[in-house]
């Protein structure tokens, strides 16, 4: 297999990237200078070596630089922010959904990112492990470096897709197993069925949050 086809295949593994787009990426790179290629390569290597996952919400983040007089933390900037409401927990499918919700400015609580692997049936063992992690964080948040948290409302903000709806059912079952005193709410259906939070405009997301029930 030649290098062009090898790179095309690698890029085709990226989410939403088909063979034609992957091939465009390869030909784009071929036209770049050696310095530009090195810049891209080094950025990818840094992504793998420097980015850590938050001990509570699993959001990827770059730990604070100790040389700049900041304290390194296993928590991401959101979870370590004292101004966040520790009575609220919003459960999302992926990092992009968290970012979209944050942009609305209508939510100030904590998050948990499911990142369920592919099909809920094909990867059941992995998914059960992540759902068990969610359960543990609700029951003992201090074990994951979140102190003084007492959840009174947990918002299930999965996407209105078949996968998201299945995830919502599983999450709600896990939440009820904790037998704790909180309200479970879902986003209002401002988002079209089959759509994703990542691509919803801010006004639609705001309405979905304000109308949650």
Secondary structure, 3 states (H helix, E strand, C coil): CCHHHHHHHHHHCCCCCCHHHHHHHHHHHHCCCHHHHHHHHHHHHHHHHHEEECCCCCCEEECCCHHHCCCCCCCCCCCCCCCCEEEEEEEECCHHHHHHHHHHCCCCEEEEECCCCCCCCCCHHHHHHHHHHHHHHHHCHHHHCCCCCCCCEEEECCCCCHHHHHHHHHHHHHHHHCCCCCEEEECCCCCCCCCCHHHCCHHHHHHHHHCCC
